[in-house]
Amino acid sequence: MAEEDRRISALMEGRPEDIATGGADWYSLEQDGGPMSLPDFMGRAFRFTGLMWQDSYRREGVDAVAASMLATEMINFELLNVNQVGRPAPLDIRSARQWASRSRMANKIYRQVPEKNFTALVADMWQNIRQMPLQDVLRLNGRFGLIGVVRAIYQANAVDPEAGSDFRVLMVEVTEALRSMRGIIESRNAQTASVLSPTRTLLDALRERNAAFTEVASEVLERMTGANSSISGERTPAASLPEEDGNSGTYRCEETSTKRKATSIMGPMPPSKKARK
């Protein structure tokens, strides 16, 4: 109990020497924007997921329903893991990593990103997370965890609105992944969960949840990374997804051309501060 109290105290106060468990995977909080206490992190997490709700209903090329569901499940994941020392997600996109570090989870959506192939990078990132052991993905909470992944997905959709239908599918799959993990965490808290196999991946869990939709998402991810860029346009079929109450609902994906390039569309440069004066 004393050890658990110490860990919770460290989280609340944002002491990196206590919460960082070591290893090359952990980002240096002091170097990457300084430490952040748990109350500060949760405040920023709530603000950003709230921004996703607000922004998605007025941004062209973004599916507001998919984005709001994703934002809701993301904050639920953080709330359920609030006392868990999280691990960083494999987010190998520089600007996306800096959002959590130097930018300290800035509550904004940018008009452009430095990476010209941001969409492809984001899709590849999620493909890699799909292949991770589920028990490891369950630990990707906190400042450098899945919230950065969700933010990168939304940011990519914002700068690549023509890929809106593909991002709709991606958002729905990430939402389903978070819902699946929420069920596992709640079962653990109720002491009714079974032991997870170390070889069971997140992709395995997604297939068990809805194999048909997972296959659709796999095809979309291949297209987004450019693997199927030469295939002619096709209609992505509808797929049955479980709703919040556990019932089955239909989530229809509209027709999308597969001939487009899987790259971010750079927006116009914002005026300088001097020009705005």
Secondary structure, DSSP 8 states (H G I E B T S, - for coil): -HHHHHHHHHHHHT-HHHH---STTS--TTTTT----HHHHHHHHHHHHHHHHHHHTTSTT--HHHHHHHHHHHHHHHHHTTTS---------HHHHHHHTTT-S-S---S--S-TTHHHHHHHHHHHHHTSBHHHHTT--STTTHHHHHHHHHHHHHH-GGGHHHHHHHHHHHHHHHHHHHHHHHHHHTT------TT-BHHHHHHHH-HHHHHHHHHHHHHHTTTTTTS--B----EEEE-TTS-EEEE----B-S-S-SS---------HHHH-
